[in-house]
């Protein structure tokens, strides 16, 4: 048992980082502001564990925010990278490995017949939105609006970085300085798991909706799953209005099942965005669709999108090796079994919580009330209690996402012993 960890070196490094990096980090959630705590600075990782600069070891349930489905320092991925790096790190030219990874993605993801690799999930979403508008406006130039769900995060794309406002159909207002009203003028916001709000959105914007985009399982509001029939309804209403359906599977792709959420729920979107797991721990994003839709992407078509480091041989190699390993029989069943083992026992220790899991992705909320969308989470989750529990868990060597509204991740490297350690730590944390 670890208690009262010393994090003096991390604090020193954080203070130094704040002199040269905004907030001391290169991505906001890493600053731990939501729990009023200083973040540990990580120096190494292996399997299910990470170590900070003060040599404290933590059981890691963040997994670099999802990509490390095999655990840290997977030996097969490392060996493959060592071989490739001997030939160079970037060429800005076509390579065979890009085609190999593309074939693997097409084989595994039901809706994808052709794919374009980019460098991040944000790039994938940005490009998918552009592609959807280009495709939809071929026959109707007025089709430029995008329906987005509150609580679904799609990267820092201007048009999708919006908040809900007071009504379910309020047009999005900029959620960040620097995002103009013009950038969000064609974004329509609706509630997840609320069919009426979607129906009304299509009614009020008849003939103007190019696409609907959503995380099929919301990951950035704490792993919120669709109610029965919800995704089927969205698929039906988009088809009825000749609008495209975009699944943002940056988080769920290859994480909740081999074919992602679309395979898990048997729903075929028109365009799919991928990231995280697809890179095997290196920066990769992708978007794919039918050959007809993807034929619009330059240089095959007129919709322009490019990237200097897209298809980087190191990232392609790590991704391909990762996808090979996750195809082992029973891989996802074992991940979900671990997640439910952990969550069910946590709820046995502290009943006033909601739990959910899909494959290796999980979430929990400290509330008695069911959570079906972001509005429910904001209104009912005890965030102050989460902060207290989070800090107590961190002090005992358990590294969770530092937010009450983020999903957690189980990897193949986590053992029953790891989970039992966490359960003992959780019981001590909630005791006081």
N, C-alpha and C positions, 0 to 999 in steps of 0.2 A: 504493500500500500504506500502510495506517495502522498504526502501532505505538506502543505505550506512550501510549495516549490519556490526556489530562488530563481527569479527572472531578471536579475540585475543587468546581465549582459544584453538581454533583449531590450530592456528599457533604455539602456545607453545607445544601442543601435537605432532604436525607434526615434529617439530625440535627435540623433545625427541625421537620420533619413529625412526628418521633417524640415531640415534646412535646405534640402536639394530636391525633394519630391513633394508634390502637393499632398498634404496630410500624412506624409511619410510612406505612402504606398503607391502602387501603380494600378490598383483597382479598389474602389471605395470600401467594400465589405471587409477587406483585410485589416482595416484600421480598428475593428472591434468597437466602433462608436456606439452601436446599438446596445451593447452591454456595459458601457462605461468602463472598459478595461483596456489595458495595454496589450497589444498582441505579442505572442511569442515569435521570435525570429527563427525560422527553421533552417538548419544547416545540412541535414541528411535525412534519408528515409530508406526503409527496407520492409518489404512485405506489408503488414498491417500497421506498421509503426513509423512515427516521425520523431526526430530529436531536435530540440532547440539549441540555441547557442550557449545555454547554460547547462547543457547535457541532460536535460529532463526528457524522458521518453513518454510519448503519448500513443494511445491506441487511436488511430486516425479514422474518423467517419466522414471526413470532407473529401478525401481522395482527389485533391486538386480540383474540387467542385465537379467531380463526376468521371473524369477520364480514366482513373486508375482502377478499372474494374478487375484487373488481375492482381492488384496490389502494386506496391512500389518496387522498382528495380527488378522487373520480370526478366529472368535470365535469358530467355529466348529472344526477347525484344532487344536486350542489350547486345547479345552476340550478333544479331542481324545488323544492328546499327554500326557496330565496329567494322564489319566487313564493307558496308556501303561507304562509310566515311573515308576509307582509304582511296576512294575514287573522286572525292570532292564533296562539297556540301551544297552547292547550288549552281545551276547552269543557265537558268532562264531559257531553257530549250526543252523539247519533248524528251521523255524518258520512257523506257519500257515499263517501269514499275508503276507509273500513273495508270496505264492501261490495265495492269494486273489488279490494282486496287479497285478500279472502276468496275471491272467484271465481277469482283467479289461483292461490291455494294449492290450491283444490279441483281445478282443472284439471290441476295438475302433480303432486300427491301421490296415488298410486293409491288409498290406503285412506280418504281423507278426503272425506266428503260434506257435512260441516258443521264450522265451526271457530269457536273462541272465542279472541280475542286477549287477552294479558296483558302484563306488563311485563318478564318475565325467564324464563329456562329453569327456574329453581327454582320459580317460580309455576306454570309449565306442568306440571311433574312433580307438584307438590303437588296440583294440581287434578285431574290425570289419575288419581292414586291414589284420591282421594276419589270420583271418578266411577266407577272400576272397582269399588270396594267397594259403592257404591250400586246399581250395575247388577247385580252378581253376587248381592247379598244379597236381591234381590227374591223369588227362589224358595227361597233357602237362607240364613237369617240367620247361619249359622255361617261363611259364606265371607267372612272378613275378613283372612286372611293374604296376604302378598305375598312372592313369591320374588324375591330380588335376587342378582346375581352379584358376587363379590368382584372388586374392581378397577374396576367400573363406578361412575362418579360421577354422581349425579342431583341435584346442587345440595345446599344445606344444609337439606334436609327432615329433620326429626327422625327419622321412621320409617326413613329410608334412609341415615342417617349412622352406619353401623355397620361393625365390623371382623369378620374371619373367625373368629378363634379357632383352636383346634387342629384341629378336624375340619371336613370339608366340609359337614356338616349342623348345625354349632353354631348355635344361635339367636343372633342378633346381640346383642352387648353394646354399650352406648353408646360411640361413637368420639369423643365430645367432652363435656367437662363441661357440664352444663345439659340434656343429653339424658337423659331418664329411662329406666329399664328398661321401664316401662310403654309408653313411646312405641315401643320396638323389640321389644316382646314378640310382635308378630305379623309380624315380619320373619324370613324363612328364607333363609339364605345357601347358595349353591352355587357351584361352579367353572365358569367360562366354558370352553367347548369340552370339557366333561366330561358326557357323556350319563348316565352311571351316577349321578352325584350328583343330577341333576334327577329321574331316575326314583325314586330313594330318597326324595327330598324329597316328592314327590307321594304315595308309598306311606305315609310316616309321618304325613302331614297330609291324608289322604284326606277329601274333602268340605269342606276348610277353606281351600283356595287360591282367592282371588278373582282374582288376576292374577300374571303373571310380567312383570317389567320388566327391560330390558337395553338397553345401547348395542349395536346390531347390529355395529358396529365399535368396539372400546373405544378411546376417545380420551384418557382421563385415566390410562391406564397405558402409553401410548406407541404408539398405533395398532396394536392387535392385531386381526387379522381372523378371522372364523369359519372353522373347518375345513369342508370340503365335507360337506353334509348336516346340519350342526349347527343352523342356523336352521330348516330344514325339520322336524327332529326336535322342536324347541321348539313350532313351530306345530301339529304333530300331537298332542303330548301335552297341550297346553292345550285343544285342541278335544275330545280324548277325555275330559277331566276337567271340561268346561264352565267352564273358567277363561279369563279374558281375557289377551291378549298385548299388552303395551305396548312400543312401540319409542321409546326416548329418542333422537330424532334432532335434539336441540338442536345437536349438533356436526356430524353427518353430513348433516342435511337441507339440500338444495341445495348441498352441498359435495362429496360423492362422486359425485354425479350429479344430473340435473335433478329426478328424483323421489325422491332420497335413497337410502339403503341398501335400502329396501324395493323400489324399482324395480331397483336394481343386482342384488339377489339374488332378485328375483321372489317375495317373501314379503309377504303382506298381514297386518299386525297389526290388532288391534281398535281400539287407540287410539294416536295418534302425538303426540309432544311435539316442538315446534320452537322454534328461537331463533337467535341469531347472524346468519347470512346473511339470514334473513327480515326483519331490520330494516335492512339496508343500511348498518350502522354506527351505528344508533341503538338504544336499548333496546326490544326487542320479544321476546315469547315467544308461543307459541300451543299449543293442543292441539285435536285434531280426531278425528273418528270417523265412523261411519255416522250417518245421521239418527236411527235408532232409539235409539242410545246417547246421542247429543247432545241428544235430546229431554228427557233427565232434568235438563239444566242449567237453572238459574233464569235468566229468569223462565218459560221454557217448561215446566220441570219443578221438582222439589222439591230438587235438589242445589244448595246455595247456593255461589256464588262471585262475587266482585265486585272492581272495581279502579277507583280514581278516575282514573288516567291511562291506563287500558287503551284502546287504539284512538286514542292520541294522533295528531293529524293530521300532525305532522312525521315521526314514526316510520312511520306508514302510507305516507306519500309516499316516504320513502327506501326502504322495503321494496319497494314496487310498482315503482319505477324500477330497483332492483337486479334483481328477478325478470325484468323485461323484457329486460335486457341479457344475462343468463346463458342465455337461450334461443337465442342465436346458434348456428347449426350448427357443430359441432366444438369448442365451448367447453370441454367437460370432457375431451375427448380431448387437447386441447392442454395442459391443466393436468397431466394424468397423464403425458403425454410429458415435460414439464419435470421433474416430480418424479422419474421414473425415470432421466432423464438425469443428474440430480444424484446420486441414490442409487447407481446402478450404478458411477459413476466414483469415488464416495467409497469404495465397497467394493473397487474396483480398487486404490485407494491404501492402504487398510487392510483386508485380507481378514477379520480376526476380528470381523465385525459382522453383525448381522441387519438386513435392510431390508424395508420394506413401504410401499406407496402405494395410495391409492384416490382417484381424481379429484385434487383439489387438497390432499389430506390425506396426510401421510407420517410415517414414524417410523423410527428406527434405534436399535439396541441394541449396545453393545460387549460381545459375547459370541459364542462359537462355537456355542452351543447354541440350537436353535429355541425361540421363545417363543410358547406357545399360550394362556397366561393370566397373570394377575397373579402367581400363585404362582411361575411360571417366571421372571418378570421380577425379582421380589424375590430369588430364590435365585441367579440367574446373571449378572445385569447388573453390569458393573464400574463402579459409580457414582463411584469415586475417579478413574478414568481419564476419565470423562465430565466431571467438574469441571475437570480440568486442560485438556482440550480446549476446554471451553466458554469458559474465561477467555482462552485464547489466541485463539479465534475472535472473541470480543468485542473484544479489543485490536486486531484487524485490521479491525473494522467489520462484523462479521457478528452479527446479533441473532437468537439462537435461543431457544426456550423454556428457562428456567433450571431444568430438571429432567430427569433421565434418564427420567422416566416421563410425559412429555407429548408430544402430537403436534405436528408442525409444519405450516405452511400455505404453499402456493404460491398466488400471485395472478396474475391476467391481466396485471399490470403488470411481473412479473419477466421479464427478458430473458435470452437465452443468455449475454450478456456478464456479467450479474449472477451467473449460475450458475457461469461459468468463474472469476470472481473468488473465489467461495466455495470452489471446488475447489482453487485455488492456496493459499488461506488454510488449508484443511484439510490439504493436503500439508505445509505448513510446521509446522502445529500438531502433527502426529503424528510429525514427524521426530525430535524430541528425546525 
